Structures are given as structure tokens and as C-alpha cells.
Amino acid sequence: MSVLSNAEYDGIADVYDETRRPLHQETQRRLVAILREHGCRSVLEIGVGTGRVSLPLLDAGLVMTGVDVSRRMIERARSKGLQSLILASGTATPFKDGCFDGALLAHIIHLVGSPESLLQEGARVSREGVFALLRKRDGDGTWFGTDSFLEMRPSTDAEESRKKFREIANRYNWSCDMKGVRNWHREGDVLQEFPPDELTVVSDVVVTEAFEDRIARFEKGAYSFVREMPPEMRGEVASEMRQRALAGNRTGSRREVYQLAYWRSESLRP
């Protein structure tokens, strides 16, 4: 199912929560409201991870069950109070047909090699339908360009940043196979190939982030391809990032738009 291996998910479990922001409160509120509007009380989250999404839904009164391929992720989720957790692939869950009101996919469609199988499995186990939380993105949709880490100043410096990153990477004889990097285009492709019955904007907010927080995520190896860099290279890139942040603005703002796609179960079943 997954582009990443189980071992890679296990490897980022301990830093996952530190390097991802929690769901915005408006996203949580609208997500709960829409699930309830569709009569969903019992929900299976496929790809539950460390429980970042399921926990606030559980606190809101929904009955949450989670599956994930990573044992370490599940251990982290269980330590937060989530109890109904199963180690399993999201394309082959051990549940009977229609045993949940709904199935939820949050931030995982771009991470899987077979989104169709994932959606169909969600439809099999849910009476009402499948919900997918997606981030609407502008531009080329690339999940993460390796050289974009150095783009700490206005976009006019983008080419300079890329050149500097390539210089550092070449010194360490390091290269990243960008075909293996998850691409946010997957989400748009899925929406085109499997048009949802509903597509709702659940939040539209401007997020301001200190560049030091971004650098800290990089240093902690929050993303798999960053963890593959030699430690010395990672340190040199982080140092360059800090120099560029000091030379420009200390924070950056971006607009984040989240959508919730909904498919009736019968529209997805083969």
C-alpha cells in the first residue's frame, strides 16, 4: 500500500508529532460537523499514525478505531489514550463489511501507491462513505523539493538557493531520487479519477511560521529523504538555512486550505 516502508514509518514515529502542527481548530470543528451530518458516529481512520487526527475526534465524542502499518506509530497513538488500534494495511483491514459508519483518510492519499485500493477498502468497511482530508495546493504541487529548504528569503533568491543546495549535495556525493518523493499531485489526480460526491472547504487560514521551526524539523529528520543525508551534510544545509533566515525575514506566512472529499460507499465499491 505504502510508498514508504514500515521501517521508515517506525523511524519517524518519535519525531512525528514534534515536526507536524496539530489540525487547525476550524479544520477539526468542520470535520466533526460533516461526519455527524452524514450520520457517522463510529469511524475507522485508515493510516491513523500517532493519532493526531483521531484524538481530537475522539474527544469530540466520535467512536474512533485506527489502523496503521507502523507498529511504532500505533504505540505512540496508544500512549495518548487511543485504544482501538490495529496493526494492518489500509488496503486489507481485518473488519467485516459495513462495520463502521464511515472511513477517514487524513493526509495519506499522497503517501500510498494504490489509492484506488485504499478507497475501495474504506468503502467496504463503511456504511455511509469514505472521507479524505486533503490540502489544496497551488503551484506545481511538489511535496518537497530538496533545494527548497534553502529558500528562506524572497522568491528572487530561489535560483541562488537551488544552486547552493546543489553545491552542498555534490560535495557529499548525495542525490535524491525525486521519483521516490511523495507528490501532492496524487491528491488532485485521485479527485479527477474518482470524482467525490461532495468536496467541501473545511478551513482556509493564513499560517505564520518561524523559519527556525522549519530548520528544526529539518535537523530532526522529520522526512525520510532528509534522514538519508549524511549527518555532516544535514548540518551544513541547516547552517546555510540559518544564515539566509538571518539575512531576511525571520518568519514566513502561507495560506493553507483544507478540503474534505466524500464518496458514498456504493459509488466506490467495485
N, C-alpha and C positions, 0 to 999 in steps of 0.2 A: 504493500500500500504506500509506503513512505519513501520519499526521496532520500531522507536521512536514515542511517542505520539506527537500530535500537541502542547500540553502544554510544552513538553520538548524542542521542537524546538524553541518555543517562549522564553523559559527560557535562551537559549544560544545565542539568537539573538544579544543582546547588547555587548557580548564579542567575538562574532564570528570573526569579522574582525581583532580584536586585536591579536587573537591567531592562525590565519592562515596566511601563507605567500601568497602574490598575485601570480598569474601564472607567471612562468619564461617568459621573453620576447621571447625566442626562441619557447616556447610552444605556446604562443599567435600568433606569426608570422606564424608558420606552421599550426596551427588550422585554421586561417583565410584563408591561401592559399589553404588548402584542401577543405574547404567549397566552396570556389569560383571555384575551379577546377571541382567540382560536380554541378556547376550551382546554388548554394544556395545563395540567397540574403536575403530572409525572413526566419528567423529561430525561432523555438519555443524551448526555454530552459525549460525542464521539471525538476523541482527542482531547481529553479533559486536562492533560498536562498536570500542572501543580495546583489546579483548582481555582485559578484566578478569575474565571468567569462563573463557574458553578457555585462558588461560595457565596457571592452576593445574591444569587438567585435562590439558593437555599435559605439565606437569611430573610429573603422576601416572602418565604412561605411555599415555594415550589418544592416538589419532591425530586431531588436530583440523584441520578446514577451516572457514573462516568466510566468510560473505557479508554485505555491508552496502551501503546506498545512498549512504553518505558516503565520498567519496574521502579526506577528511582524517582521518576516524576510522580507516580502513584504514591510512593512513600511520603513525598513532600505534601501531596494533597491530603493524605490521611492525617498527617501531623497537624493540619489546620482544622480538622473536625469533620471532613467529608469521610463517610464510612462506606457507602455503597459504591465500591470501586472494583473494576475487573481488569486484569491484565489480558488484553486481547487486541487483535487487529480490528480496525474500524470497518473493514470490508467483510469480516466474518465474526460477528459477535455471537455469544452463546445464549441469545434470548429468543423466545418464541415470537412468532408473528404477532404484531399488533399489541405488544405487552406494555407499551408506553403511549402516552397521549401524543408526544412529539419527540423529534430528534433534533439536536442542535450541533452545528458545526461552527466553531468560532476560531477564525484566523488559521484555518488549516487547509483550505482548498488549494492554496498555492504551494503547499508542502507535500502533496500526495501525487503519486504517479498515475493513479486511476480514479479521478474524481467521480466518474460515472458510477463505478462500483460502490464508492462511498455513499453517494446519494441514494442509490438503489437499496443499499443495506439500511440506511436510515428510514427509507420508505417502508421497508419490510417490517421493521420493528415498531413503527409508529402508526397510530390510528388516524391522527389528524394530518400530520405532514412533517416536512423537513424544513428547518430554518437555518440559514447560513449568515453569520455576521461577517460583513466584508467591508474593507476600507476602499472608498472611492478615491482613485489616484489620477493625477494629471501627468502630463509629460510622457516619457517612454515607458513608464511602468516598471522599470528595473527594480528588483527587490533591493539590491545593494551593489553599486559599482565600487570595486575595491578602492579606486583612486578618489572616490568622493569623500573619503574620510578627511582628506586634507583641505576640502573646500570650506574653510572657516571664515572667509571674507566674501565680498560680493561676487556675483557670478562672473564678472570680468576677469577674476583670477582663476577661473575654473581650469583653463588650459595649462596655466602655470602649475596649478596643484597636481594635475594629472602627470605632467612632465616630472615633477619632483617625486611623485609616488613611484613612477616607473624607474627612476634613477635608483631609489632605495631598493626596490624589488630586484632590479638587475644585480645590484651588489651582493645580494644574498642568494642569487640564482633561484628566485622564488617566482612561481607563476600560479595563477588560479584559473582553473577550467571554468569559465563563466557559464558553460552549458550545465554545470552541476549546481549553479547557484539558483535558488528558487526565484521565480519571476512572477511579479504581481499580474502580468498579463493573463496568467492562468485563471484568475478570478473573472476577468472580463470574458475570456474565452468560454468559461463554463456558463456564464449568463447568456451568451449568444447561442451556444449549442443546446442548452436546456433552459429556455426562457421561463423564469419563475412566474407563478400565478400572481404574486404580489412582490413589489420591490419598494421598500419604504426607507426614507432617510430617517435614521433614529437619532443622529446628533450631527451638528455642524458647528464646530468650535475652533477658535484660534488657540494654539498651544505655544507657549513660550518656554524654551529650554535653554539652560545654561550650557555653553559648549563644554565646560568641564565635566558635566554629567555625561555628555556624549563620549568624551575621551575616556572617562572611567569605564563605560560599557565596553569600549574597545579594549582597554587594558585587561579587563576581566575575561576576555574571550567569550563574549556572550553569543557570538555567532560562529558556526562551525568552521568556516573558511579562515576566520581570524585565528582560531585556535591552531590551525595548521601552519601558521607563520612561525619561523624561528623566533624565540623569545627576544633576541637582540634586535631583530627587525621590528617586532611589535613595539619595543621600547623606543626605537629611533623614529618610527612613524608617530607615536604618541608625543614625543618631544617636538616634532615638526608641527603637529596639530596645535600644541600649546603656544608655540611661537606665533603661529598665524592667528590664533584667538587673541593673543595679547596685542597684536598689531591692528586688530579690527574690533568689531563689536564682541562683547563678552556673551551675548545671548543671541538666539535666533528664534523667529516665530514662523509658524506654518499653520495653514488651515487643515483641519482633519475632519473629513466627512465619513461617517459610517452608515452603511446601509444594511437592512435586513431583508434577505431574499426568502421567499416562502413558496414551497411547492406542495401541493396536495399529494398525499401518498399515492393515490391512484394514478396521478399523472406521471409518476416516476417508475412505477413497477413495470417490469418487462412483460 
